[in-house]
């Protein structure tokens, strides 16, 4: 993203003008392809394999997690995408305009864009997909993303007060899409990269129902198709010959293997994978073993323990604050993880756009002894003791590195709170874990939120009272008012000040415990090009990759 204020234009004003200029210039296919330098010799076999997690669904509008997003980006393409460096670039929208106050946007859809069955991708496919996403009858997790976009009538549709047809999205013709917003958003293209906003094929969905995502039925518009799916084992992708820019795609075949991070390292050692995440417990050894293969990058994500406020013992803010105080984040980041992570005290990552004025809570500067003393005082004041301990269950998804973190946190509570707290650890497979969270069947749950876009509201919106991701029942009228008032801010300065107040309010109520700022650490084959892990949102597309001769 661009730097801070330059002259009298705000970051977003400069950014949007630059992006609009780009829309007029970069209409060639070169912007959307694997960038192979002249003279580079390509490997004869263009096949890659990486590790992943079994997805909850393959339907882009039903999706809610990062493993699903990794798959959706291969199969579908929306108006904009992130390039390998994390910059927003046009995809199916090859040019666009907006009115003076940024409340109406017109996007022109590439006439050469096709579905994998050969039919044209049109503006009507976007209208269908977005109306399907927000339809209350479907109860899709990301329905409120259209509210975040400030599309006219989105809030009323979610409540069931207006029909989906009244949503602020219209197809003027097959290749012209118009969005009407209730509030000004100068940076709307930045929000349109999300996979849930992908167009979807109405005829296919109506014909097959939920079975439309079976490989034999699925129709997509991305660079790849599913060649084979073996549940809990792998998904194999092949090139989509109908993709509008297939001639620039280099990788012919790709696989995502559903294996643990530890197994992925072993498969990397066996030369089966081109890319593998590095578990914290293996970091030092792998750094010595593969010094030139190691990639370390910042990530727009967090790592938290979210507290179910429907549980009676967690309704007392003193209890929640005590548990937060007793977690030694420095030890967690430096000793348990030890890859360069840093202690975190906020929900919103400080590196995101709009968080420039965020401040850590006062206790961040205390010694751990001071925090422990205050935590014990708060718990005793709330009525807990060794004879009457606070007991609860901590849920996380099945992952060896995550298990080490949860065990470490549990040990900190035992030691620092002198036996006043008793915790039971429980883990579940990813899909089961997501369901348990959605149903609110937990006391406390580990959760990470990866940014949907590079702007602070992607985090601040998470804990709004009506957020579909607010699984813990957090409701605070003052917090809601602050976040919503930011939508009407007239300057970046005013908006940032409101963001900072909202984050401060959230942290003061302790609905969750921030642990550390995650980073991306992975092993990459030197001959894999087009991926350097530079996108802070951790997005990737196989179409951007290629293999050099080796």
N, C-alpha and C positions, 0 to 999 in steps of 0.2 A: 504494500500500500504506500501512498505518498506520505511525505514528511508532515511536520506541523505547519501552522499557518504561514503562508508566504504572502507578503504584501498585505492586501486587504481582503483577499479571498480566503474562505475557509477550506479546510481539507476536502470536505465533501463537494464544494463548488468546483474546486480544481479537478477533483477526481471525476465528477460526472461529465465535465466538459472534455476531459481527456478521453473518457470512455465513449462519449458520443462521437468525438472525432475519429476514434478507432473504428466505430461502427461504419463510418463512411469510407474508411481506407482499407480495412482488413476484410474485404469481401472475397479474397482469394482463398483457396483451400490450404495454403501454407500455414495459416495460423492454427489449424485444427488437426495437424498431422504430426507423426513422429518426425522430429527434425534431424535428419541424417546429413551430417556435413559432407561436402563434396570430397570424394576420394576415399571415404570410409568403406572398407570391405565388410559386407554383412555375412553373418553365419549362414550356412546353407539351410539349416533347420531353424526356423523361427518359432520355437516352442518354449513357453515359460510355465513354471509351477510355483505356487506360493501356498502358505498355510492360511487357514481361515476358520470360521466358526459356523456350524450348521445354522442356516437362516430360519427365522420364525415363519417367513413367507417370501414369495418371489413377486408379489403384487406391490408395485411401487407406492400406491396410495395406502395400503395396509401397513407398510413398514414403519418401524420406529427406532431401530438400532443401527449402530455402525456396521456390523457384519452384513446386514441386509443392504445398506447403502453401497458397500463395496461391490456387491453383485449388480445392483440396479444401475450403476454408472456404466457397466459394460453393455447392458441390454437396452437401455433407454437414454434418450438425450432430450433436454429441455431447451429453453430459450437461451440460457447462458450456462457456462461451465467454468470451473477453475482450471487454469493451465498448470503444468507441473511445478511452477513457482508459487502457486496460490493466487495468481492474479485472475480477476474475473474477465472472461473474454466471451464474445458472442458465439452462439452455437446455431440453433435453428432460427434465431432472430438475426438477420443479416444487416438490418438497419432499424432505427426507431426514432420517435420524436416525443416530446412532452409539452404540456402547456406551461405558462409562466410560473405557476405556483406548484408544479410537480404533482398535481392531483389527477391528471389524465395522461396516460401513456399509450402510444400506438406502436405496435411491433409488427414488422413485416417478416413473414415466414418464408424460408428458403423454398422456392418452387421445386427444387430438385430433391427435396427431402421425401423419402418413401418409407413405408412400413416394409417389413421383411417379406410380406406376401405380394409386394409390388404396387400396392395402392398408395396414393399420395397422403402424406401427413399434412393435415390442414389446421387452420385456426380452430375449427369446430372440435377437433380432437382435444385441444387444450381446454375448451369450454366444458366438454363432457367430463374430462378427468378432474377438473377443479370442482365442478358441481358434485361429482361422485365423492370426492375427498371430504367435502363439507356436509354432505347429506346426513342429518341426524340419524336416519334409519341405519346407516352403515356403522356409526359409532367408531370411526377410524381415529386412532390416537393423535394423528397430526392435523385433525380438522381445524384446530385453532391457529394453525400456521397462516391461514387465509385471513384471520383476524389480525395477526401480526403484520400482514401486508397492508392492512387498513383498507381492504376491498369493501366497497359500499355494500351494506346490509349483511356483512359476514357475521357480526355478533348476533343479529336478529335471527339469521338462519340457523345458527348453532343452537339457539334457545328454542327453535321450532316456531318462531313467530312469523317468519316469512318463508316463501318457497325458494328452493335452490335456484330457480330461474331468475330470481331478482339479484343474484350475486353480481358484483361490479366487474364482470368480464363478458365481452361480447365479440363475436366473430362478424366483422363487417362483410367479409367475403372469405374465400378459402385461404387467403394468404395475408389477411390483415386482422390482427387481434388488438382489442382496446381494453385497457384496464382503467377503471374509475375508482379513485381512492377517497376515503372520507377525510384524510389528513395528508398534508404534504410529506412526501418521502423522496428527497433528491437522489438517494442512493438505491432506488428500487432494484436496479439490475443486480446489485450485490446480493439481494434476498432471493433472486429467481434462479439460483444455481441448485436449489435443493431437489433431491431426487423425487420427493412426493409430488412435485409440480410437473413431472414428466407427462407428456400426452399418453393416453392409453386408447386402444382400439375398441370402440363401442360395439361394432358388429361381433367381434370375437368374444367379448365379455358376455354379451347378451346370448350368444349361441351356446357357450360352454359353462357359463356361471363361474363358480370358484375353480373349476377345472381348467380355466383358460390359461393358467400359469404352468400346466403340465408341459414338458418339452415338446410333445407331439402337437399341442394346440397353440402354444405361445406365439404371438406375433409382437415383435419389438421394432424400435427404430434406431437402436444403438449400433455400435460398430461390431457387436458380436451377438451370436445366438447360442442357446444352450444345445450342445451336441449330445450330452449325456448327463444324467443326474443319478447318483447313488446316494440316497439319504444317509446322513451321518458318515459318509465316506468322501465324496468328491462331487464337484460340478465341473464339467468340461465345456469349454467355450470354443466355437469356431467362428471364423469371419462371416459377417453378414454381407453378402454380395450386393444387397440392395441399399446398404448404408450410403448416404449421399457423398461421402468422401472415402469410400473403401479403397480407391486406387492409391491413397497415401498411407493406408494402414500397412504395417510391416509384420507384426506378430500374427502368425497364421492360426495358432492353437494355444490355448491357455487353460490351466487347471487351478482350481482352489481346492486344496485338500483339507478336510475337516479333522485336523490333528491338534494336539496340545502344543504349546510353545516349546516344551522340552523335546517332544518328538520332532518338531520342526527343525530344531538345531541339529539333531542327529541326521535328519534327511538332508540338511544343508551340507553337513560334513560328508555325506555320501554323494554329494553333487546332484541330488535330486531336485533341489529348490534353487531359484535364483535370488530369493529374498527370504529372510527369516527374522522375526522379532527376537530380541535378546532378553531373556528372563533376568531379573535382577540378581538372582543367586548364581548365575553363570557369567555375569558381566566381566569380572576381572579375568577369568580364565579365557574367555573368548576374545577379549581385547588383546591378550598376549598371543593367542592362537591365530587370530585374523586381524592384525593391526590395520592393514590397508583396506579391509572390507567393512569396517565399522562406520556407520552413519549415526550422528547424534544431532537432533533438531528439536527446536521448540515446538510445542503443541498448544493449540487453543482448546484446552480441555481442563477438567478438574478431577479431583478424587475426594469424595466426601462420604460421611456417614449420615444418612438422613433418618430423622427421628419421627416415628408415627405419633402424631399429636392426638390421635383418637384414644391412645392408651392412657389410662388415668394417671399412672406414675410419671408420664412425660408431659402432662399438662402444666406442670410446675416449671417455670423458666429457670429456677434455681438448680433444679436437677439437670436440666439440659446444659446449662452453663458449666456446672461442675464437671460433667463428663468431657466437655470440650477443653476445659483448663487442664485436666489430668493427662491429656495426650501430649507426649513430648515429640512435637513435630520435627525438631532438629535431629533427634536420634533416628526417627523414622526415615527422614530424607537422606541423611548422611551414612547411617550404619546399616539399616535394614535394606534400603534401596541402593544407595551409593553409586549412582550412575550420573549424578549431576542434578538430580531433583532438588527443589528447594521447599522449605516449610511454607505452608499457605494458611492464611487466616480468613480469607475472603472467599465467597462463592464464585465471583467473577474473576477470571484471570486478569492480572494487571497489564498484560501485554496486548489486550484487545483494544480496538479503537473505541474511544469514549470513556475509558477507565483512567484517564490521565490524572484525575483528581481524587482517586480512591485512596483511603488511608486504612492501615491495619488498626484493629481495636487496641486499646491501651495495654491489655494483658500480653500482647505480642512482645513488648519490651521487658516484661517481668522475667525473673529467673524461674526455672521450673519448680524450685522449692517454694517460691512465693505463690505460684499457681496452685500447687498441691495443697498448700495450707488453706487458701481461699476455697478450693473445691471441697475439702473436707468440712470446712465451716458451713458451706452452703448445703451440703447433703445432711449434715446433722440438724441444721435449722429446718430442713424440709421433713425431718422425722426419721431419718435412716441412721443405722448404726451396725456394728458387727452382729449384734443380736437380731436386728431387723434390717437385713441388707436389701439393697435395690437389686432386683433380679429381672433379667430380660434376655431375649435372644437376638443375636446379630446374624443377619442373613447376607450371604454374598454368593456370587456365581462361581462354579467350579473352575479354579485356575490355581496352579501351584504358587505362582508369585503372589497372587492376591491372598492366598491362604497364609503365607508368611507375614504379610502385612497385618491381617486380622489377628493372627496369634500374637504379634508384637503389641498391637493396641490393647488386646485383652490383658497381656502381661503388665502393661503400663497402668491400666486401671487397678489391677490387683495390688501392685506395688505402691503406686502413688496415692491410692485411696484407702490403703490399710485395711482391706477386707470388707469395706462397706458395700462393695459392688460385686455381684456374681453374674457372670455372662456365660451363655451357652452359644457356641458357634455352630452355624448350619450352612451348608452349601448346596446348590442345586445346579443342574445343567442350564445353559443359557436360556433356552426356550421356556423351561419351567420357571426359572427365576423371574423372567419378564412377566409371566402370568401371575405369579405370587405378588409381585410388586403392584401390578395393575389392580389386583383385588384387595390390596391393603392388608394382606395376611402376614404381617411382620411387625416386630417391635421396633427394630432398627435395621437399616439396610445399607450396604455399601452401594454407592451410585456414582457414576461419572457422567458428565454432560459435555459432549463435544460440540463446539460452536456450529450452528447451522449457517452462520455468516459472520463476518469479521466486524461485529458491532455489539456494544454492551447489552443491548436489549435482548439478544439471543439468550442471555443468562437471566436478566432481570424479569423477563416475561415468564420464566419457568415457575416462579413462586406466586404468580397472580392467583387470586382466589378461584378464578374460573379456568385456570390452565389445566389441560388434559394430562399434563405430566406431573402435576402436583399431587403425587400419590400419598403424601403424608397428612393432608388435611390442614395445611397452613392457611390461615385466613387473617389478614390484617388490613383494615380499612385504610389506615394511613399509608401503608406500603403501596396498596393498589392506587391510591390517589397520586402518590409521587410518580410512580412509573407511568401512569396514564397522562399525567401533566407533561411529561417529557415529549409526548407526541406532538404537543402544540408549541413547543419551544421554537423561538424565532431565530436563534443563533446557536452555533455549536457550543459557545461558552455557557449559555443558559442551559443547554441540554446536558452538558457534562456536569454542571453543578447539581442538577436534579438527579442524575445517575448516582453521583457520589452520596447524596442524601438517602436515596433509596437503598443502596448497598449498606450504608451505615445502619439504617433502620432494620434491615433484614438480619444483619450480624448481631445486633443488640438483642434480638428475640431468640437466637440460637435454635432455629428449627433443624439445623444440620451442623455437622462438624467438618470443616475443611481440613484436609490432612496435608497435602503437598501439591506442588505444581508438576504434573507429569511432563516427561519429555519423550520424544520418539528415539528409540535406540534399535537399530537393526543391522543385520549383516547383508551385504549386497555383492553379488558377483561383479568383478571389474568390467566384464564384457556386457553387462546389462546397462543399457543407456536409455535416457529419457526419464529416468527416475533418480532423484537425489534426496527425496524426503523433505523437500523445501516447503511444501504446502502446509502451513500450520494447522489446517483443518484435516490433514491426513488423507486427502482424497487422491485417488489415482485412477487412471484408465489405461488399459492394456494398449489401446491404440496409440498412445504417446510413446510407447516403449519400442526398442529394437535391440537385437543382439549383434554385437560385432563378431567378426571371425575370430576364433580362439583355438 
